[in-house]
Amino acid sequence: MTIVGTNPDAVIGGVDTHADVHVAAAVDHVGGVLGIESFATTQAGYRRLVSWLRSHGQLTLVGVEGTGS
């Protein structure tokens, strides 16, 4: 099991969902922001979102926040 706080290669993703775009943030193992980007809500956009998160390091966790509206 990988413990995020001790793995300097760990990347944690957060995604805020919207109708036309999803906004993603990537943070490092101690909570430092590595980047924030927007992605279209299309199959290609989803692939780019995951690829972008993985480009920052070892993608360990992803949380998704959605309003359901």
RAZIPE-V983839 format. One record per residue. N is the residue number from 1. RES is the residue in three letters. PSI is psi as a letter, one per 40 degrees, with the letter a starting at -180 (* if undefined). Layout:
n: (N:N)
res: (RES:RES)
psi: (PSI:PSI)
This chain:
n: (1:2:3:4:5:6:7:8:9:10:11:12:13:14:15:16:17:18:19:20:21:22:23:24:25:26:27:28:29:30:31:32:33:34:35:36:37:38:39:40:41:42:43:44:45:46:47:48:49:50:51:52:53:54:55:56:57:58:59:60:61:62:63:64:65:66:67:68:69)
res: (MET:THR:ILE:VAL:GLY:THR:ASN:PRO:ASP:ALA:VAL:ILE:GLY:GLY:VAL:ASP:THR:HIS:ALA:ASP:VAL:HIS:VAL:ALA:ALA:ALA:VAL:ASP:HIS:VAL:GLY:GLY:VAL:LEU:GLY:ILE:GLU:SER:PHE:ALA:THR:THR:GLN:ALA:GLY:TYR:ARG:ARG:LEU:VAL:SER:TRP:LEU:ARG:SER:HIS:GLY:GLN:LEU:THR:LEU:VAL:GLY:VAL:GLU:GLY:THR:GLY:SER)
psi: (h:h:h:d:e:e:h:e:e:h:h:h:i:h:h:h:i:i:d:d:i:h:h:i:i:h:i:a:e:e:e:h:h:d:i:h:i:i:i:i:g:i:d:d:d:d:d:d:d:d:d:d:d:d:e:e:a:h:h:d:i:h:i:h:h:i:e:e:*)
